[in-house]
Each structure stands twice: as structure tokens, then as C-alpha cells.
Amino acid sequence: MRKRLIQIFGFLITSLGWVFVLCTMAMDYWRITQLGGQGGSFIIRVAWYWSNLWKDCFTDSTAVTNCRDFPVLWTVTPFIQGVRGLLMCGLTLGFFAVVFCFVGMECTFIGGADKTKDKLLLVGAVFHFLGGVSDISGYCLYINRIARTTFSASVGPGVLRYDLGPPIFLGLVGCFLIFLGTVLYAVTVCRVICPESTVIYAYGGGTYMAPRSRGRNLFTGYYGPSRQYGSYMGSRQSSSSKISKISKTTPTKNSERDAFV
């Protein structure tokens, strides 16, 4: 029951993060700057320059907006092309990850046996992680370009210094949710990644914990002899060895019939 709840919570978180990243692709105000508006007691004209991944716009104090769409695909600014490609790649990987995770969850009745469903869920978690890395790389590339222009000391008089807009922060929150859901998925399938040691009951009542690597020595790396007859318990001797020693030390007594003869 706990495994199902964790998987459902991880599915909701990763899906919400994927939707956040998808919404930022169509949102405005990726970067924004304001000119004017500081004239003491006099009201002067205020202008806002903002842009997203598809157009540059200008809005004045009368709420009139004029936009210039970016030209054809091969003439767009290179860093804009890079951000578009990274986000689209991350969204594509996230879509396949959502499908794999939905099929691999324990609460769904498709996907086959439990072991197969765990493997599908693990594949979906890996896709989510790769998609989140691609998404956050796109946002970091955009932030780096804005920060280089904003904090540069040698910027020309006609270059605008932009600030970060709401879509950037929403996208970063979406990436964080994707990574958090991936961790929850990995917790539920940790047995597939790291199988537990099996307990073998040997002769004599002892127990032997089979290691993950058969007979491999931790320090030398060579294969040592395997313990088949129980575990060594300090300086205590097993019951079979005690019986054998008692049988060796006690002298054999002849029966009365042999003495009579």
C-alpha cells in the first residue's frame, strides 16, 4: 500500500512539473525591462520591452502592444534556438516517461508481471531525469545570456538590460518537481537496482547470508571458499564438533558379556 501511494504521488509531481515546463513555452515575459517612469512629480511616458521564445514586444503606458515575430527558423538568434531545442527535447523525453511510469505503476493493471512493471517504472524514471536535465539546461542557458548582458560593465548605450520574467521561475519549479518525482520512483524500485541478500538455511541449524557477489573477497577481489555449513559464531563451537570431541575423549567400556567371556 505504501509503495502504491509513493508511486501515485511521484506520478502527480512529475506530471505537474512537465505541465509547468510545457506552459512556459507559450508564456510571455521571459525577459522584461522598463524605461521611464521616474520623473519626480511629473508623469512621463513609460515603456516596457519584453520578449519570449517567439517574439519581441513593446508596450507603452497606453497599453498598446507592438510585437515583432522572430524570422524564419535558420535566422533566429543561436541561443534562442538552443533554448528551444533543449526544452523540446526535455518535453519529448518527459512525455515518454509519463507513459512508461503510468504503465509501470503498481496500481495499474497493464504492463505484465510485477518485475516487468518495476523495470518499466525504472525506465520512466530515467527518462524523467534526462528530460529534467535537458529542461534545466535550457533555462540556465537563457539566464546566463541575460545575466551576462545585465551585469556587464561594458554595454553599449543602445543595449537594454533585461530582468528575468515569471516563466523562468515557473520552469525552474517544474524541473525541481520532475527531479523530486524521479527520486520517489527510484525509492519504490530500489529492490530492482540493489537486490537484497537471500538467506540460506544450511545443515546444522546455522544461517548463511548469500552476498551479492558470490564468494568475492572484499579486500583481495579473489574468490574464496564458500561457507556451506553455517556461519562462524565467534569462538563458539558447533554442536556437531562438540559431539565429535566428546566421543574421542570418552573411553570405550566393554560390556558385561564380553568381560564374562
N, C-alpha and C positions, 0 to 999 in steps of 0.2 A: 504494500500500500504506500509506504514512504517513497519507494522508487518511482511509482506512478506519479505521485504528487510533484516530485522534483522534476521529472521529465515534462509534465504539463506546464509547470512554472517556467522551465527553461524554454519551452516552445513559445510561450506567450512573450517572454522577454526578447528572444531573438527575432521573432516576427515583428514586434513593435519597433525594435531597432532598425530592422530592414525597411519598414514603412517610413521611419523618420528620414533615413538616407534617401529613399525614393522621393519624398516630398521636397527635399532640398534641391533636387534637380530642377524643379519648376518654380521655385520661390524667387522673389526679387530681393534686392538689397543685400547681395553678397558683400558688397563694399559700398560705403556711403561717406560723403563728406558734405560739409555745409560752408557756404560762402556768404558773408554779410551777416546782418542781424545784430551787429554791435555798433550802434550809433548814438549811444547816450540816450537823451530824451527824444531824439528824432527817430522816426520809423523809416528805415531804409529797406530796400528790396533784399529779400533772402532767396537764395538759390540752393538747391540740393542736387548734387551729382551722385548717381548710384548706378550700379550695374550688376548683372548676374552672369551666368554662363552663356547667355544667348544674345544679350543686347546691352548697350549703354544708353542711359536716360538722363534727362534733365527736367527738374520740377521747380517751378518758381513759386512765389508767395501767393499767386492767384490759383494754385492747384492745377495749373496747366502742365501737362507732361509731354515732352517730346522725346522720342526714342529713336535710336539708330541700331537696326539689327546688324549683327555681325555678318560679314560677307560669306561667300561660299566656303566650303569646308577646308580647302587647302590654303586659304589665305588668312585664317584666323591666327591670333597670337599663339605661339607654341605652348606657353604654359597653360593657356585655356584648353588647348587640345589635350594636353597631358592630364589635366584635372577631369575633363570629360571622359577620357579613356579609362582612367583608374576607377572612377565612380561607376561607369557602366560595367566594367569587368567585375567589380565587387557586387553589384546588384545581380548580375547573372549567376555568379557563384552562390550568392545568398538565396536565389530562387531555387536552384537545385538542392541546396542544403535544407531548405524548408520542406521540400518534397521527401528527401531521404529521412529526415527526422520524423516527419509525420508517419511514414510507413514503419520506421523502426521503433516507435514508442510502444511501450508495453500495453497501453490502454487501447490500441487499435488492433483490429482483428485481421489485418493483412500483413504480409511480409514473411510468413513462414514460421519456423521454429524460433524459440527464444534466442538461441545462439546467433541465428541469422539476423534477427531483428537488432540484436546488440551491435553486430558488425555494421549494419546499415546506419544505425544511430551514430556510431563512431565515425563513419564516412561523412555523414551530415555535419557532425561537429567540426571535422577537419575543413570541410568546405566553408562553414561559417567563419572559422578562424582566418582562412585565406581571404575570404571576402571582406572581413573586417579590416585586415591589414591593408588591402587594396583601397578601401574607402578612406581610412585614416591617412594613408599616404597622399591621396588626392587633396584632402583638406589641409594637410601640412604643407603641401606644395603651394597652394593658394595663399595660406597665411604667411609663408616665407616670402612670397613675392610682394605682398602688401607691407610686411614689416621692413623689408629692405628699402622700399621707397619711402615709407613713413619716417623711419629713424635715420635715414641717410643724411649726412651733413652737407653733401654736395648735390643738391637737387636744383634743377633749373627753375626759373620763375614761373614757367607755364605748366609745371608738373604738379598735379594735385596730390595731396596726402590723404589717403583714404583710411577709414576705420573699418573694423570688422562688423559685419551685419548679423542679424539673428540666424540666418540659415547655417552659418559656420558653427555656431554653438549647438544648434539642434542636431547637426550632423555628428558632432563630436559626442553628444549624449547618445545618439543612435549607435555609434561604434562601441561605446562603453557597454551598452545593453547587449550588443551582439557578443562581446567577449565574455560578459558575465553569464549569459545563457550557454556559451560553449563550455565554460567551466562546470556548470551544473550538469550538462550532458556527459562530460568526461567523468564526473563523480559517479554517475549511475552505471557506467560501463567500465569502471576501473578493474573489475574482475577479468574482463577480456584482455585488457592491456597487461595487467600483472596477475596472473593466475595464482591462487593460493596453494600452499603446500598440502599434499594429501597425507593422511595418517594411515600407516600400515600396521596392523596388529600382527606381531611376529610370535614365534613359538616361545613359550616360557612366560607369557604374560606381559612382556615389555612392549613398548610402542616405539615406532621409528618414524620421524617426520621426514618425508622424502623431499630433498631440496629441489630448487628449480633447475639447477644444472646437475646432472647425475654424477655423483662421486667426484666433482671437481673440487680440488683443494683451493681454499681462499687465498693462500699465500704463494704457493708454487705454481698453481694453474694446471698441475698434472692430475691425472685420475688416480685416486687412492682406492683402497679396498672398501667395498660397501659393507655396512653393518647389517647382517641379516637376522641376527638372533637377539634383537632387543637393544636398548640403549644402555650406555655405561652410566651408572648412577654413583659417581664419586668413588669412594673406597669400599663401598658395599658390594659384597659378592652375591651372585645369583643363587637361587635355591638349588639348582642342579649341581653347581660347583661345591656347595656345602655338603650335599649328599654324597658326592663322589669322594670328598676328603674324609668324611666320617667312615665310609666303607673301607677306605685304605688304612685308617688308624686303628679301627676295632679289630682285635684278633678273632680268628675263626675258632669256634668251640666245636669239639666233636660231640656227637650225640651220645646218649647213654647206650644205645645199641652197639655203636662202634667200640665204645670203651669196654663193654662186656665181652665182645669178641676178642 
